[in-house]
């Protein structure tokens, strides 16, 4: 008979994997769930506040535009000008917060090629410089027409430069997190394999656990396959800068990373089942 300590070791190996997955929170706009650092939580909080400020500024502009007719034309025009200015400044603040979050994610990419990492950092700095310059222009804008032109410039710059860069970095961050999660799953599989082998040497029937283990291993293998496909896409698009199909390829890479996560989560559920059944032995 196997000792209680042997079964306990098996349960610990499974539970350790579960603890790693339970420490999680949602990141940005992606469906994938990963642990979040204290720095990231702070930036995400600022990011949320930025969205609320934009919404509030837009509501304020609408209120002024459709407000009381007791104001003179000049007073209404001045209030509307300041309200438009506030909307644009809120958008700029939000984009600057996006760049700040991207810097935090980029600094955490320990395995990224230094040349690529520096290039992405430089592009973030260029975006930040552009947004700060636009912020000065917004403050000095003297007419609604000038602010409308600035709004169009911001929209074009965000679409053609900023969004692609932010998506690049967030996808690289998701990729690294999923690599870590898969490595943790692989370590747990090795530990459980060792414990099952020890039990079998002591003539303990592990057939039920073997089926669960093999299914979990298949899920982890599937997760690795999806992540490898994502890596091939990232290697093609990150060093280059092809706007035509860039976002489509990033979307594909993120979907593959999500599929990898789903596979590992399925393995995790099987680990939990094994832990529960081992606890009853």
Secondary structure, DSSP 4 states (H G I P E B T S, - for coil): ---HHHHHHHHHHHHHHHHHHHS-EE-TT-S-EE---HHHHHHHHHHHHHHHHHHHHHHHHHHHHTS-TTS-HHHHHHHHHHHHHHHHHHHHHHHHHHHHHHHHHHHT-TTS-HHHHHHHHHHHHHHHHHHHHHHHHHHH--SHHHHHHHHHHHHHHIIIIIHHHHHHHHHHHHHHHHHHHHHHHHHHHHHHHHHHHHHHHTT---HHHHHHHHHHHHHHHHHHHHHHHHHHHHHHHSSS--HHHHHHHHHHHHHHHHHHHHHHHHHHHHHHHHHHHHHT-
